[in-house]
Amino acid sequence: MSLVLAMTGALALLLLFEGATGRVALASGRLKASLERLVQESGMTPVSAERLVAISGAAGAGAFVVAAGVTSTLIVAAFLAAAAAWSPFSIARSRRKKRRRRFREAWPDALATLVAGVRSGVSLPESCAALAVRGPADLQPGWGAFAATYRATGSFRAGLERLAAELADPIADRVVAALALAHEVGGTDLVRVLRTLGDFVREDLKVRKEIEARWSWTVTAARVAAAAPWIVLVLMSTQPETAAAYNSPGGATVVIGGAFATAAGYGLMLRVARLPEDRRLIQ
């Protein structure tokens, strides 16, 4: 009986371990895929997800050493290190946002050029390949990759898949879906669909610029309000008496509370001012 109980307990522990490690592996896999998608969509293709994490760790460690040496306040140094460790991901998100804005501004002209080529009697693949030279500069690398893949394989779908992977842009996914469908089943509505998509992107860009212009001063003021207390705190922590006060339990509690209040307020401001982003059709 004791042997049976021991075997049952061992089996239960094994199943529990397998379930826990499986969930951890699944979460780790999702996190890695999310980071890889962030790197791709921000245009930082030479940087892998692993390298981005390594840069984050190095930035956090370096900031902690410098801040601890300057302020002699470990709690302040820890929060500054956390901010420095988060900065690579914040930069990647900012680059992705700016890249999508440039693409959003370029797509109406690209679609207009594509429509003109199709209406003039040029085949759809050749009209797409011509955008590598005559298209907007920001989109030329993607269309160049399409042209190279199409000429190497002779497959229009393979070229479109390369275009979607190269640009990693929500609007590109919609254009790829429309072009692939038109090429496979034919249809006379391609020109109308592309023209409607171009008009939609142009109107969306106009509305976004108006909203961002109205919110820009609010966002700037919020960033200054969030950063100013921490700049003052760092300057004050260079004094031995202030450093000793913040190294105490009461001082650490004040710093932790201020950090959470700053993060909550800044995050709420970003959420209120954030515009909805298009979701990608092809992941």
Buried (B, 14 or more C-beta within 10 A) or exposed (E): EEEEEEEEEEEEEEEEEEEEEEEEEEEEEEEBEEBBBBBBBBBBEEBBBEEBBEBBEEBBEEBBEBBBEBBBBBBBBBBBBBBBBEBBBEBBEEBBBEBBBBBBBBBBBBBBBBBEBBEEEBEBBEBBBBBBEBBBEBBBBBBBBBBBBBEEEEEBBBBBBBBBBBBBBBBBBBBBBBBBBBBEEEEEEBBEBBBEBBEBBBEBBEEBEEEEEEBEEEBEEBEEEBEEEBEEBBEBBEEEEBBEBBBEEEBBEBBEEBBEEBBEEBEEBEEEBEEEEBEBEBE
